[in-house]
């Protein structure tokens, strides 16, 4: 049975030395990687945080989750990823997307799809042979580590991989995978060569507690189920769930429970472990990025309970099921 790699979102809500120590705890709990939101407005740079984590850990994959392509020029992003790879050889990745909070806080619009494609191609060139062209300018990156960095982004046509927030229902995931295959085949690439990471919402608590997530709000004017975008509802509808656009505070218990099951890991640590194992069996996924449930008010809280649950319950359950990769 293929192993399952499990990564975790860790926000930049605490001083950098504390975040580095938290990475040590996550590694000790058995997690495989950490993705750090690239939110400039916090006053802490994601790549400095990742560098501090690299100095304290031995096994964790480390990457921004995600960097946008508006506030960082691709030459700057490539240099940062390159530097991180020197500190953590073979463990560094870079993920990019059109932008959400950092772009909003900078007063800039999100990048368009065509622009995202151009930036990804530039990053692949810079982190590959060190050369790229963007907007008519030749770019060059010196002193690349021999190991090479990885570019993972939301596009099957031009990237090395894809991170997808599409739930865990087989029908919804297959609908998303079709889009990746179309993009890969359009570019003459083997869809099997595209690494897939499923972004998995993760909410611990009893049934009353976790039902509050899909019924609540991320922030004023934005229902929780529409965070970070309304596309969440599209994938739930592919899963056969008739979810209204919002608000969702009057969802009945039956539909709410079906949403929770289709959307991610919700419930006790034992229930979350069982759901993750079922997702692996049903989807054949090899890597997930746990996205702790939060609102705007709690978006920068460290996921201490989630790391504890993984160390004491979820990780051991994965090992018992033969799904944990051996570390060397």
C-alpha positions in Angstrom: 0.0 0.0 0.0 1.4 3.4 -1.0 2.3 5.7 2.0 0.5 8.9 2.7 2.4 12.1 3.4 0.7 14.6 5.7 1.6 18.3 5.8 0.2 21.0 7.9 -0.6 24.7 7.6 1.2 26.7 10.2 0.4 30.5 10.2 2.9 33.3 11.1 1.0 34.5 14.2 3.8 34.1 16.7 7.5 35.3 16.9 9.8 33.5 14.5 11.8 31.6 17.2 8.5 30.2 18.6 7.5 29.1 15.1 10.7 27.3 14.6 10.2 25.5 17.8 6.7 24.6 16.8 8.1 23.0 13.6 10.3 20.8 15.8 7.1 19.7 17.7 5.3 19.0 14.4 8.2 16.9 13.2 8.3 15.0 16.4 4.6 14.3 16.1 5.3 12.6 12.8 4.1 15.2 10.3 5.9 15.2 6.9 5.8 18.9 6.0 4.8 22.4 6.9 3.3 25.1 4.6 3.4 28.7 5.8 1.0 31.4 4.6 2.9 34.1 2.7 1.2 37.0 4.4 3.3 40.2 4.4 0.9 42.2 6.5 1.8 40.0 9.6 5.2 41.7 9.7 6.9 38.3 9.4 8.3 37.0 6.2 7.3 33.5 5.3 10.7 32.6 3.8 12.5 33.8 6.9 10.2 31.7 9.0 10.8 28.7 6.7 14.6 29.3 7.0 14.3 29.2 10.8 12.3 26.0 10.6 14.9 24.5 8.2 17.7 25.1 10.8 15.8 23.2 13.5 14.4 20.2 11.6 15.7 17.3 9.5 12.8 15.7 7.7 10.0 18.2 7.1 9.2 19.5 3.6 9.0 23.3 3.9 7.2 25.7 1.6 5.1 28.8 1.4 1.4 28.0 1.2 1.0 30.0 -0.8 3.0 32.8 -2.4 1.1 35.1 -4.7 2.4 36.3 -8.1 1.6 39.9 -7.6 3.6 41.2 -4.7 6.7 39.1 -5.4 8.5 39.2 -8.7 9.3 35.7 -10.0 13.1 36.4 -9.8 12.7 37.3 -6.1 10.5 34.2 -5.5 13.0 32.0 -7.3 15.9 33.4 -5.3 14.0 32.8 -2.0 13.1 29.2 -3.0 16.7 28.6 -4.1 18.0 29.9 -0.8 15.6 27.7 1.2 16.8 24.7 -0.8 20.4 25.5 0.3 19.3 25.4 3.9 17.1 22.3 3.5 18.4 20.3 0.5 15.6 18.3 -1.1 13.0 19.6 1.3 12.1 22.9 -0.2 9.2 23.6 -2.5 7.5 26.8 -3.7 3.8 27.1 -4.4 2.2 30.0 -6.1 -1.4 31.2 -6.7 -3.2 34.3 -7.9 -3.3 35.8 -4.4 -5.8 36.4 -1.6 -5.1 38.1 1.7 -1.6 39.5 0.9 -2.8 40.9 -2.4 -5.9 42.3 -0.8 -3.9 44.0 2.0 -1.6 45.5 -0.7 -4.5 47.0 -2.5 -3.8 45.0 -5.6 -6.1 42.8 -7.7 -5.6 39.1 -7.9 -3.5 37.9 -10.9 -5.4 36.7 -13.9 -5.0 33.1 -15.1 -2.8 34.0 -18.1 -0.5 35.9 -15.8 -0.3 33.0 -13.4 0.7 30.8 -16.3 3.5 33.2 -17.4 4.9 33.5 -13.8 4.9 29.7 -13.3 6.8 29.2 -16.6 9.3 31.8 -15.5 9.8 30.1 -12.2 10.2 26.7 -13.7 12.9 28.2 -16.0 14.7 30.0 -13.3 14.7 27.0 -11.0 15.5 24.7 -13.8 18.3 25.9 -16.1 18.5 29.3 -14.5 17.0 31.2 -17.4 13.6 32.6 -18.2 11.9 35.4 -20.2 9.1 37.5 -18.8 7.5 40.6 -20.3 10.2 40.8 -22.9 13.0 40.7 -20.3 15.6 37.9 -20.0 15.9 36.7 -16.4 18.8 34.7 -14.9 19.3 33.0 -11.6 22.9 32.2 -10.4 24.2 29.7 -7.8 21.4 27.1 -7.9 21.8 24.1 -5.6 22.4 20.8 -7.4 19.3 19.3 -5.8 17.0 21.9 -7.5 13.8 23.4 -6.0 10.3 22.3 -6.8 7.5 24.4 -8.2 4.0 23.3 -7.2 1.1 25.5 -8.4 -2.5 25.3 -9.3 -2.2 24.4 -13.0 -1.8 21.0 -14.7 -0.6 22.6 -17.9 2.6 24.2 -16.9 3.5 23.2 -13.3 5.2 20.3 -11.6 2.2 19.7 -9.3 -1.1 20.9 -8.1 -2.6 21.8 -4.7 -6.4 21.4 -4.7 -9.0 22.4 -2.2 -11.8 20.2 -3.6 -13.0 18.1 -0.7 -12.6 14.4 -0.2 -15.6 13.0 -2.0 -14.5 10.8 -4.9 -16.9 12.5 -7.4 -15.7 16.0 -6.5 -12.0 15.0 -6.6 -12.4 13.2 -10.0 -14.1 16.3 -11.4 -11.0 18.4 -10.3 -8.6 15.7 -11.6 -10.2 15.9 -15.0 -9.2 19.6 -15.2 -5.6 18.7 -14.4 -5.5 16.0 -17.0 -6.9 18.3 -19.7 -4.2 20.9 -18.9 -1.5 18.4 -18.9 -2.6 16.7 -22.1 -2.9 20.1 -23.8 0.7 20.7 -23.1 1.8 17.2 -24.2 2.6 16.1 -20.6 1.8 12.9 -18.9 -0.9 13.6 -16.3 0.7 10.9 -14.1 3.8 13.1 -13.8 1.8 15.9 -12.0 2.2 15.7 -8.3 -1.1 16.1 -6.4 -1.6 17.5 -3.0 -5.1 17.7 -1.6 -5.8 20.6 0.7 -7.9 19.1 3.5 -9.9 21.2 6.0 -9.4 19.9 9.5 -11.7 20.6 12.4 -11.5 18.9 15.8 -14.4 18.7 18.2 -17.6 17.0 19.0 -20.5 17.0 16.4 -22.1 20.2 17.8 -18.8 22.0 17.6 -17.8 20.9 14.1 -21.3 21.6 12.7 -20.7 25.2 13.5 -18.0 25.5 10.8 -20.1 25.1 7.6 -22.9 27.2 9.2 -20.6 30.0 10.2 -18.7 32.9 8.7 -15.0 33.3 7.9 -15.4 37.1 8.3 -18.2 39.6 7.8 -19.8 39.1 4.4 -18.0 35.9 3.6 -19.6 32.5 4.6 -17.0 30.0 5.9 -17.9 27.6 3.1 -16.9 30.3 0.6 -13.4 30.7 2.1 -11.0 31.2 0.3 -13.4 31.2 -2.7 -16.8 30.2 -3.8 -15.3 27.3 -5.8 -15.7 25.2 -2.7 -19.4 25.0 -3.4 -18.7 23.8 -6.9 -16.8 20.7 -5.7 -19.5 20.0 -3.1 -22.1 20.1 -5.8 -20.0 17.7 -7.9 -20.3 15.5 -4.8 -24.1 15.6 -5.1 -24.7 18.1 -2.4 -27.1 20.9 -3.1 -25.4 23.7 -1.1 -26.9 27.2 -1.5 -24.5 30.1 -2.2 -25.0 31.4 1.3 -25.5 32.3 4.0 -25.5 28.8 5.5 -26.5 29.3 9.1 -29.8 27.4 8.6 -28.3 24.2 7.1 -30.1 21.2 8.6 -28.1 18.6 10.6 -28.3 15.9 7.9 -26.9 18.2 5.1 -24.4 19.7 7.4 -23.0 16.3 8.3 -22.8 15.3 4.7 -20.9 18.5 3.9 -18.5 17.8 6.7 -17.8 14.2 5.4 -17.4 15.4 1.8 -15.3 18.4 2.7 -12.5 17.2 5.0 -11.7 15.8 8.4 -14.1 16.8 11.2 -14.8 15.3 14.5 -12.8 13.6 17.2 -9.2 12.7 16.5 -10.3 9.1 16.0 -13.0 10.1 13.5 -10.5 12.3 11.6 -8.0 9.4 11.5 -10.7 7.1 10.1 -11.8 9.6 7.5 -8.2 10.2 6.3 -7.6 6.5 5.9 -10.9 6.2 4.0 -9.9 9.1 1.8 -6.6 7.3 1.0 -8.4 4.1 0.1 -11.0 5.8 -2.0 -8.9 8.4 -3.8 -5.4 6.8 -3.9 -4.0 10.2 -2.8 -0.4 10.2 -1.6 -0.2 13.6 0.0 -2.5 15.9 1.9 -2.1 19.4 3.3 -4.1 19.7 6.5 -5.8 23.1 6.7 -7.0 23.6 10.3 -10.5 25.1 10.4 -10.4 28.8 11.4 -12.1 32.1 11.0 -10.5 35.6 10.4 -10.4 36.0 14.2 -8.3 32.8 14.7 -6.5 32.6 11.3 -3.1 33.2 13.0 -3.5 30.8 16.0 -1.0 28.0 16.1 -2.6 24.6 15.5 -1.4 23.1 18.7 -4.4 20.8 19.2 -4.1 19.5 15.7 -0.4 18.6 16.1 -1.2 16.9 19.4 -4.0 14.9 17.8 -1.8 13.9 15.0 1.0 12.8 17.4 -1.2 10.8 19.7 -4.0 9.5 17.5 -3.9 10.2 13.8 -0.3 9.4 13.1 -0.4 6.1 15.0 -3.6 5.1 13.1 -1.8 5.7 9.8 1.1 3.6 10.9 -1.2 0.8 12.0 -2.8 0.9 8.6 0.6 0.8 6.9 0.3 4.3 5.5 3.3 6.0 7.0 6.5 6.4 5.0 9.7 5.2 6.8 12.1 8.0 7.7 15.8 7.8 7.2 
